[in-house]
Amino acid sequence: MPSQSNATFNFLSSINLSHLLSRSASTDFISSFRSFGNLSDWTTKKEKRDTVNLTYGGGPVISNVEVTPIFYDASTRFQPEMLNFYSAITDSVYMNACQFPSSHLTSFFLLCRLLKSFSSVQEYSTQTQLIGRGKLVGSYVETGTIKGNLNDANDVRPYVRSLVEQGILNPNSNSYYPIHFTKGINITTSGGRSCVNFAGYHSAVYTADISGVDWTAYGVIPLCDDNLNIMLHPVSHELAEAITDPFPESGWKSRSKSVGEIADLCNWVGGQVVDSTGKKWEVEPVWSNKQQKMHFL
């Protein structure tokens, strides 16, 4: 994950949704945000951005996300905290505030202002899909063979497919599977190496031949720092982008500038979600087209 002073977005590889179903299961398309320098060099100071409009690519979004975190190794840190976090954030104003489709955006924004509870994730509903609140479904802990080095194309995507084939995962169109890795496990993609070039990414794997959905959304969250609040930045970042752009470049992103998806404009900027118990969770804010600024909760 980049420090605020040199935040950079990189599409490792991407394809348009119109071509997805004609491609083989080996198609490589990943959305990530890169990391440079010291990962602990972060700040909550607001970063100024130029005017940016994210546009819709015509593909699906995730309407009511159902999160099932996968902990790759029983020793993976912060398991209880991650379950509590996903439970809190998916049923918070981070997801939705008003239930109006994008065809009624004028009424939507007026009502949200009246309620004083605007949500930038909800803003990215489409003509056919409304983004609302989601839920934590469960979790899975890998206790089998643990690899110390994984490549996305050769290991991560086949691993997700194997869990679907075994019936351990039963994906639907709302499913999102963030894979949390223990410290010291290296993940590589065409864009580099975990904790060196990126702090997280999200993508999707072809599962039409083994399940009821064509593509299954997943995220990769390496443990780059032992500080929970720092870790929650890529966790919330990838969740927001998996919801609004589950098949990278087919959903919401900037087409005119190389700034990426809704959370890429907010790298290393701090926000908070307060759960029902009053606990505050660190999150990254997301970009609002309407407000032309980062949205803080």
C-alpha positions as CSV (number, residue, x, y, z in Angstrom):
1,M,0.0,0.0,0.0
2,P,1.5,3.3,-1.0
3,S,2.5,6.1,1.4
4,Q,0.3,9.1,0.9
5,S,3.0,11.2,-0.7
6,N,3.5,8.9,-3.6
7,A,0.2,7.0,-4.0
8,T,0.1,5.3,-7.4
9,F,-2.4,3.0,-8.9
10,N,-1.6,0.2,-11.3
11,F,-3.8,-2.1,-13.3
12,L,-1.7,-5.2,-13.6
13,S,-3.9,-6.6,-16.3
14,S,-7.5,-6.0,-17.2
15,I,-10.2,-7.0,-19.7
16,N,-13.7,-5.6,-20.4
17,L,-16.8,-7.5,-19.2
18,S,-18.0,-8.0,-22.7
19,H,-15.1,-10.3,-23.2
20,L,-15.2,-12.1,-19.9
21,L,-17.3,-15.1,-20.8
22,S,-15.4,-15.7,-24.0
23,R,-12.1,-16.0,-22.2
24,S,-10.7,-19.1,-20.5
25,A,-10.5,-19.6,-16.8
26,S,-6.8,-18.5,-17.0
27,T,-7.7,-15.0,-17.9
28,D,-5.7,-12.6,-15.8
29,F,-7.3,-9.4,-14.6
30,I,-6.4,-7.8,-11.3
31,S,-6.9,-4.5,-9.6
32,S,-4.3,-3.5,-7.0
33,F,-2.8,-0.6,-5.4
34,R,1.0,-0.4,-5.2
35,S,3.3,0.0,-2.3
36,F,6.5,1.9,-2.3
37,G,9.0,2.6,0.6
38,N,8.2,2.1,4.2
39,L,4.7,0.8,4.8
40,S,4.6,2.4,8.2
41,D,5.0,5.8,6.6
42,W,1.3,6.8,6.6
43,T,-0.8,9.7,7.7
44,T,-4.4,10.6,8.2
45,K,-3.9,14.1,6.7
46,K,-6.3,14.7,3.8
47,E,-4.7,14.5,0.4
48,K,-5.8,17.0,-2.2
49,R,-7.0,15.6,-5.5
50,D,-7.9,17.1,-8.9
51,T,-11.4,16.9,-10.1
52,V,-12.1,13.3,-11.0
53,N,-15.2,11.5,-12.3
54,L,-15.4,7.8,-12.1
55,T,-17.5,6.3,-14.9
56,Y,-19.4,3.0,-15.2
57,G,-18.1,0.3,-17.5
58,G,-21.4,-1.6,-17.9
59,G,-20.6,-4.6,-15.8
60,P,-22.0,-5.9,-12.5
61,V,-21.5,-4.6,-9.1
62,I,-22.1,-6.5,-5.9
63,S,-25.5,-5.5,-4.5
64,N,-25.4,-6.9,-1.0
65,V,-22.0,-8.2,-0.3
66,E,-21.6,-11.5,1.5
67,V,-18.1,-11.7,3.0
68,T,-16.4,-15.0,3.8
69,P,-12.8,-14.3,4.9
70,I,-10.3,-17.1,4.2
71,F,-7.4,-17.3,6.7
72,Y,-4.5,-19.0,4.9
73,D,-3.0,-20.8,7.9
74,A,-4.4,-21.2,11.4
75,S,-1.6,-18.9,12.7
76,T,-2.9,-15.9,10.6
77,R,-3.1,-12.9,12.9
78,F,-6.2,-10.8,13.7
79,Q,-8.8,-13.5,12.9
80,P,-11.3,-12.5,15.6
81,E,-10.8,-8.9,14.8
82,M,-11.3,-9.4,11.1
83,L,-14.6,-11.2,11.7
84,N,-15.8,-8.4,13.9
85,F,-14.6,-5.8,11.4
86,Y,-16.3,-7.4,8.4
87,S,-19.5,-7.8,10.4
88,A,-19.5,-4.2,11.4
89,I,-18.5,-2.6,8.1
90,T,-20.9,-4.5,5.9
91,D,-23.8,-3.5,8.0
92,S,-22.8,0.2,8.3
93,V,-23.3,3.5,6.5
94,Y,-20.1,2.6,4.6
95,M,-22.4,0.4,2.5
96,N,-25.6,2.4,2.1
97,A,-27.7,5.2,3.4
98,C,-30.6,5.5,1.0
99,Q,-32.4,3.0,-1.2
100,F,-32.7,4.7,-4.5
101,P,-31.4,3.4,-7.9
102,S,-29.1,5.6,-10.0
103,S,-32.0,6.5,-12.3
104,H,-33.3,8.7,-9.5
105,L,-29.9,10.2,-8.4
106,T,-31.3,13.7,-7.9
107,S,-33.9,12.5,-5.4
108,F,-31.3,10.2,-3.9
109,F,-28.8,12.9,-3.1
110,L,-31.4,15.3,-1.8
111,L,-32.7,12.7,0.6
112,C,-29.3,11.7,1.7
113,R,-28.5,15.3,2.5
114,L,-31.7,15.6,4.5
115,L,-30.8,12.4,6.4
116,K,-27.2,13.7,6.8
117,S,-26.0,10.1,6.2
118,F,-24.5,10.0,2.7
119,S,-22.7,6.9,1.5
120,S,-20.3,7.0,-1.4
121,V,-20.5,3.2,-1.9
122,Q,-24.3,3.5,-2.3
123,E,-23.7,6.3,-4.9
124,Y,-22.3,3.7,-7.3
125,S,-25.5,1.7,-7.7
126,T,-26.4,1.1,-11.4
127,Q,-29.6,1.2,-13.5
128,T,-30.2,-2.5,-12.7
129,Q,-28.4,-3.0,-9.3
130,L,-28.8,-1.2,-6.0
131,I,-25.8,-1.4,-3.6
132,G,-27.1,-1.9,-0.1
133,R,-25.8,-3.4,3.1
134,G,-24.2,-6.8,3.3
135,K,-23.2,-9.3,5.9
136,L,-20.5,-11.5,7.2
137,V,-21.4,-15.1,6.2
138,G,-18.7,-17.1,7.9
139,S,-15.0,-17.9,7.6
140,Y,-12.7,-20.6,6.6
141,V,-9.3,-21.5,8.0
142,E,-6.8,-23.4,5.8
143,T,-5.2,-26.2,7.8
144,G,-3.8,-28.1,4.8
145,T,-0.6,-27.6,2.9
146,I,0.6,-24.0,3.3
147,K,2.8,-22.5,0.6
148,G,5.3,-19.9,1.5
149,N,5.3,-18.4,-1.9
150,L,2.3,-18.1,-4.2
151,N,1.7,-16.6,-7.6
152,D,-1.8,-15.3,-8.4
153,A,-2.3,-17.1,-11.7
154,N,-0.6,-20.3,-10.7
155,D,-1.6,-20.7,-7.0
156,V,-4.2,-18.2,-5.7
157,R,-6.9,-18.6,-8.4
158,P,-6.5,-22.4,-8.5
159,Y,-6.7,-22.4,-4.7
160,V,-10.0,-20.5,-4.8
161,R,-11.4,-22.8,-7.5
162,S,-10.3,-25.9,-5.4
163,L,-12.3,-24.6,-2.4
164,V,-15.4,-24.2,-4.7
165,E,-14.9,-27.6,-6.2
166,Q,-14.7,-29.2,-2.8
167,G,-17.9,-27.4,-1.7
168,I,-16.1,-25.5,1.0
169,L,-17.1,-22.3,-0.7
170,N,-20.5,-21.9,-2.3
171,P,-20.4,-18.6,-4.2
172,N,-23.3,-16.5,-5.4
173,S,-23.4,-13.2,-7.2
174,N,-22.9,-11.4,-3.8
175,S,-20.0,-13.4,-2.6
176,Y,-16.6,-11.9,-1.8
177,Y,-13.7,-14.0,-0.4
178,P,-10.8,-11.9,1.0
179,I,-7.8,-14.2,1.6
180,H,-5.8,-13.1,4.6
181,F,-2.2,-14.4,4.8
182,T,0.2,-14.7,7.7
183,K,3.3,-12.6,7.8
184,G,6.2,-13.9,5.7
185,I,4.1,-15.5,3.0
186,N,4.9,-13.9,-0.4
187,I,2.3,-13.4,-3.1
188,T,3.4,-12.4,-6.6
189,T,1.5,-11.1,-9.6
190,S,2.4,-9.6,-13.0
191,G,2.6,-6.4,-11.1
192,G,5.1,-7.3,-8.4
193,R,5.4,-8.8,-4.9
194,S,3.3,-8.4,-1.8
195,C,4.4,-5.8,0.8
196,V,7.0,-4.5,-1.8
197,N,4.9,-3.5,-4.8
198,F,1.3,-3.9,-3.4
199,A,-0.5,-4.2,0.0
200,G,-3.6,-5.9,-1.5
201,Y,-5.6,-6.5,-4.6
202,H,-8.9,-7.9,-5.7
203,S,-9.9,-9.9,-8.8
204,A,-12.2,-12.7,-9.8
205,V,-11.7,-16.3,-10.9
206,Y,-13.7,-18.2,-13.5
207,T,-16.1,-20.7,-11.8
208,A,-18.9,-21.2,-14.3
209,D,-17.8,-24.8,-14.9
210,I,-17.9,-25.7,-11.2
211,S,-20.6,-23.5,-9.6
212,G,-23.7,-21.5,-10.2
213,V,-21.8,-18.2,-10.9
214,D,-19.6,-17.4,-13.8
215,W,-17.0,-15.5,-11.8
216,T,-16.1,-15.5,-8.1
217,A,-14.7,-12.3,-6.5
218,Y,-11.8,-12.6,-4.2
219,G,-9.2,-10.4,-2.5
220,V,-5.6,-10.9,-1.4
221,I,-4.6,-9.3,1.9
222,P,-0.9,-10.0,2.8
223,L,0.1,-9.1,6.4
224,C,2.6,-6.3,5.8
225,D,2.5,-4.7,9.2
226,D,1.6,-6.0,12.7
227,N,-0.5,-2.9,13.4
228,L,-4.2,-3.7,13.0
229,N,-5.2,-0.2,12.0
230,I,-2.7,-0.1,9.2
231,M,-3.9,-3.5,8.0
232,L,-7.5,-2.3,7.9
233,H,-6.6,0.2,5.2
234,P,-6.1,-2.4,2.4
235,V,-8.9,-4.5,3.9
236,S,-11.5,-1.8,3.6
237,H,-9.9,-0.5,0.4
238,E,-10.3,-3.8,-1.4
239,L,-13.8,-4.5,0.0
240,A,-15.1,-1.2,-1.4
241,E,-13.5,-1.7,-4.8
242,A,-14.6,-5.4,-5.0
243,I,-18.2,-4.2,-4.5
244,T,-18.1,-1.4,-7.1
245,D,-15.7,-3.0,-9.6
246,P,-15.7,-6.8,-8.9
247,F,-14.3,-7.5,-12.4
248,P,-11.7,-4.8,-12.7
249,E,-12.4,-2.1,-15.3
250,S,-15.9,-3.4,-16.0
251,G,-17.4,-1.5,-13.1
252,W,-16.6,2.0,-11.6
253,K,-13.2,3.6,-12.2
254,S,-11.6,6.6,-13.7
255,R,-11.3,6.3,-17.5
256,S,-9.7,9.6,-18.2
257,K,-6.9,9.6,-15.6
258,S,-4.7,6.9,-14.1
259,V,-6.2,7.1,-10.7
260,G,-8.1,3.9,-10.6
261,E,-11.1,2.9,-8.5
262,I,-13.1,4.5,-5.7
263,A,-10.6,3.9,-2.9
264,D,-7.4,4.5,-4.9
265,L,-8.0,8.2,-4.6
266,C,-7.9,7.8,-0.8
267,N,-4.8,5.7,-0.2
268,W,-3.6,6.1,3.4
269,V,-6.3,8.6,4.4
270,G,-8.0,7.7,7.6
271,G,-11.7,7.4,8.4
272,Q,-13.7,5.5,10.9
273,V,-16.8,3.2,11.2
274,V,-18.5,2.9,14.6
275,D,-20.1,-0.4,15.2
276,S,-23.2,-1.1,17.3
277,T,-21.0,-1.5,20.5
278,G,-19.4,1.9,20.0
279,K,-16.1,0.5,18.8
280,K,-14.4,2.6,16.2
281,W,-12.8,0.8,13.2
282,E,-10.2,2.3,10.9
283,V,-11.3,2.4,7.3
284,E,-10.2,4.2,4.2
285,P,-12.8,6.7,2.9
286,V,-14.0,6.4,-0.7
287,W,-14.3,8.9,-3.5
288,S,-17.6,10.6,-4.2
289,N,-18.3,11.7,-7.7
290,K,-21.2,13.9,-6.5
291,Q,-19.2,15.6,-3.8
292,Q,-15.9,15.6,-5.7
293,K,-14.0,14.7,-2.6
294,M,-13.2,11.8,-0.3
295,H,-16.1,10.8,1.9
296,F,-15.4,10.4,5.6
297,L,-17.8,8.5,7.8
